[in-house]
Amino acid sequence: MDLISVLATVILIVTIGTLVVGVAAYAAFKLRDSRRPKRKDAHPAADGVHKPIFLQPYTPTRTTRDPAATE
C-alpha cells in the first residue's frame, strides 16, 4: 500500500470512530436525562423561583483590597 491509501484509511477509520463515539455520547446523555430525579415541589416558591436541587449556589466573599488596583 502506498502512503495515500494508508492515510485515507486512517482518516476513514477516525471519522467512523468519531461518529460512533458521538452517537454513544448522545445515547448516554438521553439515558441520564431520563433518569434525572423529579422535583418534589412541582410549583415554584412564593417568589416564583425554583430552589436548586443538586448544588448549593456559590456566593463569592467580598475582599476589601483589589489586587488589580495596586499595579
N, C-alpha and C positions, 0 to 999 in steps of 0.2 A: 504494500500500500504506500502510496506517496503521501506527502505531507498534507496536501489539500484535503484528501479524503479522510485522513485521521482527524484533522481539525474540524471538518464538517460533522463527523461522527460525534466528536466531543461536544460540539455546540448543540447538536440534536439531543443527546442524552441529558445535558444540563438543562435544556429548555423543557423537556418532558419531566424531568425531576422537579423543576421549579413549579410546573403546573400541578403535579401530584401533591407537593407539599402545600401549595396554596389551597387546593380543594380539601385536603385533610385539616388544615387550619380553620377553614370556614366551617367544616362539619363539627370540629371541636368547639368552635365559638357558638354555634347553634345549639349543641348539646348542653354547653354550660349555661347558655341563656335560658333554656327551657327548665333547667334545674335550679334557677335562682329562687331564693326564698321569697314568698309572697309577703306583702306588707300586712301587719296585723291591723294597723289603722288605715283603712281604705280611704278615709276622708282626712284632709289636711287639718292642722291645728286651727284654733280660732283665728289666728292672724293670717291663715292661708298658706303657710309654709310647711312643707313636709320636713320632718326631722330626719337626719341621716340614720340609716340602719347599720352600716358596716363600719364607718370611720368616725372618729371624733374630729370636728373641724379644727384646723390649725390656726391659731392666732399668734402672730409673732409678738415678742416683747419689744417694747419701745426702748431705745437707747438714748441717752442724753447727749452722747457725742456722735458726730457724723464724721466717719473716717475720711470721707472724700473732701471735707472742708479743711482738713489740716494740710492739704498739699499746696 
